[in-house]
Amino acid sequence: MGQSIELGIGTFGDVTARADGSTTSYAQVLRDVVEEAVLADELGIDTIDLGEHHRDDFAISSPETVLAGIATKTSRIKLSSGVTVLSSDDPIRVFQRFATLDALSEGRAEIIVGRGSFTESFPLFGLELHDYEVLFEEKLNLLAELLKETPVTWEGTIRPPLTNQDVFPKSHSGAIRAWVGVGGSPESVVRTARYGFPLMLAIIGGPHERFAPYADLYRRAMDQMGHAPQPIGIHTPGHIAQTDEQAIEEMWPHYEQMFGRIGRERGWGPMTKEHYLNEVHHGALVVGSPETVAKKIAGALTSVGASRFHLKYSTGPMSHSTLMHSIELYGTRVMPMVREMVQEAVPA
């Protein structure tokens, strides 16, 4: 595992605040995300993933469009969604958009599909929430066929059948890697294995090692279904500053604002600093100095047996300049330490 570790970053294009406290425009947030990705590319960060949302607190509703802008300004970083909400999208258009991105980036496009943690896209696109399961299952099935890049014959209940239908453009690379993002459901893990897709574990609460059984289930299912081994990734929020205390205090008000709002929408109790600190010290949040963050990432990779880690570096209205500094510390200090720690943890 030590030789093939990939370390990336991710964002939903969280709407940020300016120094005077005013809200940054959506247009500027999107331009800032491109600038953040360019810095990541320059620093040697392996991947960037952009999540699709349809809410007023996130600017990115079309990840592949922003990734296309990034593609023209970068040369090596892999470009991924994180996630594409497949349940409320058209798999043919998803394939076409990512094949186009793959061309513009000369083979750097990836897709992470998922059902998403929000439901705004369903009424927005005229879909019914009670169709949640069948929509994702059938659309994933169709996407798997499209990714073969050969004529597709397919039949389901959600759209008319396809008969020997070719889809264009073809990708630059000839094969776009598609992951499935999973939040912790055994059924979702087994479904991912059934299609032979790589698994991306979205871990936002609780210790990372709690997800090791899901990784083991995935590997067993892949083996039983006769698929070649595929990578497992981890996607977790966090923040990096010069010291633990600085990172914790910088992130807290933004974390409180973002999760406090989500909590009110979902009927959770109020977000407390005690809960936040518990997640920092004992749970999923990767927050602290470069040394602290590197240890936690290395521990997560080794405990789960994962080979990719994505740090969601944006949290609520945290400023663009703060995010840029966190990315810089990730690329220059955290990544070398993680690679060394994981190398040491894996027997030769």
N, C-alpha and C positions, 0 to 999 in steps of 0.2 A: 504493500500500500504506500510505503514511503516515497517510492519513485514516481507515483502517478497522482499525487495529491494536487487538486486544483482548488484555488482559493479565489473567491469572487465576492462581489457586492451586489446589493439589490435595493430598489426603491419603488415606492408607489407614486413618486412625484408629490409627496406630502406638501401641501400649500404652506409656505414658509412665512416668517415675519421679518420685516425690515428692522433696522436699528432703532427707528422711531416708534416701533410697535405696530405700524400699519401692515396690512396684509399684502404680500407680493401677488401680482397678477398671475393668472394661469399661464399666460404667454411667457412671462419671465421665468416662471418655475420650470417650464419645459426647456427653455434655453439654458437654464442653470443645470438641469439634468444632463444635457449634452456636454456642458463644460465639465461636469463631475466625471462623466464617462471618459472624456479626453484625458483628464488627469490620471484616471485609473489605467488607461492604456499606456500612458507614458511611464507609469510606475511599475508596469509588468504584472498588474492584477489580471488574473486569468479570464474572468467572466464578469458580465454585468447582466442582471435580470431586471426587467421592468414589469410591474404588476398592473393589470387592468382593473379599473374601478369606475363607477358611474355615480360618484358622490361629490359634494362640494368641497370636501377636505383633501381630495387628491386630484392632481392635474392630469394624470395619464389615463385616458380611456382607450387609446389605440397604441399599445406598446410597440408594435412593429413599425408604425410610422415614425416614432421617436428614434427607434433603433436604426431605421434607415438613415436618419439625419446623422446619428452617431457613426454609422458605417462609413460615411464619406469623409469623416474627420479622424478616423483611427485606422490602425493597420494590423493589429494582432488580437485584441481582446474578443472573446466569444460574446455573441449578442443573443440574448434570450428573453422571452417573456417570463413572467413569474407571479401570477399565472395568466394564461389565456383562459378566459371563462368559456370553456367549450360548450357547456349546456345551452348557452344563449347565443351561440355563434353558428356560422355555417362552415362545416369542416372543409368544404371545397374552397371557400374564400380564405380560410385559415391557411390551407396548404399554399394557395396562390400567393398570398401576401408574404409568407415566409420563404417561398421559393424566390420571390422577387428580392427580399432582404438578403437571401443567400447569394444571389448574383451580385448585388451592390457591395457586399462585404467579402466577396471572393471566397465563399465557403464557411463563413463564421456563424451562420444562423443556427439557433436551437429553439425548440418550443418546449415550454413547460405548461402542460394543460392541467386544469383542475376544475373543481366545481365552485371554487371561490368561497370566501367567508361572509360575503354580503349577497343580498338578493335583489338589489335595485335593478339589475339588468333584465330580470324577468318581466316586470310590468313595462319597462322601457321598450322592450322589443316584442311586446304582445304575447308573452308566454305565460303559462300557468305553473305556479309553484308545485302543484300536485303532480306535475309531469317530470319533476326534478330528476328522478332516478332513470326513467326510460330515456330521457333526452341525453343524459351524459353517457349512458351505456351504448346507445345506438350511434351517437356521434363519435365516440371513441372508436367504435368498431369501424365506422366509415373512414375516419382519419387514418387508422392503421392500414387500411387498403390503399388509400391515396399516397401514403408515404412510400409505398413500393415503387411508385412512379411508372407504373404500367397501366394499361387500360383496366378500368374498374367495372366489375359486375357486382351489384350490391342491392339488397332489398331489406327494408325495415318498415316501421309503422309511422315514422316522423316525416317522410317525404316520399315522392315517387321513386320507383326503383331506377337504377342505372344499369345499362347494358353495354358492356365493352366500351365504356366512356373514357376517353383520354382527357387529361387535364393539363393545362399549360399555364405558365411556363414550367419547364423542368428546372430543377435546382442546379446551381453551379457545381455542387459537390457530388451530386448523384444520390445523396442519401442524407436527409436532414434528421438529426437526432431529436427525438421527442421523449421527454420525461413526463411522468405523471406526479403531480403534487398531491401529497396525502397528509391529512391532519391527524391521523391516529386511529383509523377504522381498520380492523383486520380484513373486512370485506374489500375495502379499497386497495389494500396491499395485495391481496390475492388477485384482484382484477388486474392490477398493474402487471403482475407476474404472468397472468394468462396471455397478455399481449406481448410479453417479452420486452417491455419498456423499462428504462432506468427509473429508479424510485427517488423522489425528492421528498424528504420528511420536513414538513413545516412545523417547527417546534417553537411555540411562543410561551409556554408555561411548563413548569416542572423541570426536573433535572434531565439532561440529555440522555443519560444512561437508561432512563425509563423507556426509551424507544428502541433499545437493543432487541427486545423480543419481536418487534415489528420487522426489523432488519433480518433477524433469523428466520421469521416466517416467510419473508420475501425470498430469501436465498433457497429455502427448502422447496417453496412452490416453483421457483424457476427451474430447479433441478428436476422436480417431479414432472414438469411439463416439457422437459427436454430442451429448454432454452439455454443458450450460452450465458455465462455470468455477465451481468450489467452493473454499472456503478450505482452506488447509493450516495445521495447527497443530503445535506442538512441546511435548512434555511432558518435563521434565527435573528431577531433584532438585537441591536447593541449600539455602543458608542465608545469612542476612544479619545482620551485626552492625555496630558502629560502625567497626571497622577490619578489614582483611584478616586480620591475625593473630588477632584475637579470633574472627572467624567460623570460620576454619580450625580453631582449637583447640577451639572449642565443639562443632563438628560431628564431629571425628575419633573420639572414643571411641564415639559412638553409631553412626556409620557402620561402624566396626570391628566392633561388636557385631552389628549387623544383617546386614551382608554376610559377616561371619565365619561366622555361623550358616548362612546360605544356602549359602555355599561348602562348609561341611562336609557339608551335606545332599546337595550335588551333586558332591562329590569334587574341588572346586577346591583350589588351593594356599591357604596362609594369607593373610589380608588383611594387607598391610603398609602402613605409613605412606607409604612411597615410592610405592606404587601410588596411594594416595589423593591425594597431592600432585601426582602426574602428571595425574590426572583433574581436579584443581582448576585447575592452571596450563595444561594443554594439552588436556584432554578435555572431557567433557560437564558435569561438576559446576559449578553456578553458585553459587560460594561466595566471600564477601568483603564489603567495604564497599559501601554503596549505589552509589558511583561504579564500582567494579570490576564489580559485578553488572549494572548498567545497560549498561555497554559490552559485556559478554558476551552479554546477551540481545539487544541491538540487532544485534550481529554475527551471532548465530544466525538471527534473523529475516531479515536481508538476504541472508545466504549461502544460505539454503534457499529464500528467496522465500515465507516464511510470513507469515500475518497474525494469528496467535494464538500466545501463549506461556503455558503453564501451568507454574508453579513448584511442584514437590512440596516443600512447606515442612517436612514432618515426616520425621524420620529416626530410627528406633529409639526408644529411651526418652527422647529429648530432652524437657525439661519443658514443660508448657503455658505457663508464663510466658515461657520463651525463645521458643517458637513465636509467641506473641502479639507479642513485640517484633520478631521477624523480619517478621511480617505488617505491622506498623505502618510499618517502614522501607520495605517494598515499596510500600505504598500512598502514603506521603507523599513519598518521595524517589526511589525507583527508577523508578516509572512515569512521572513527568514527564520524567525524563532520557531514558528509552527512547524516548518519543514524539518528543522533540526530535531525538535522534540518528537515528532512522529517517526522520523527515521530511527531515532534511538529506541522508540517503543516497539518497533517491529523487528523481530529476529531476522538476521541475514539468511 
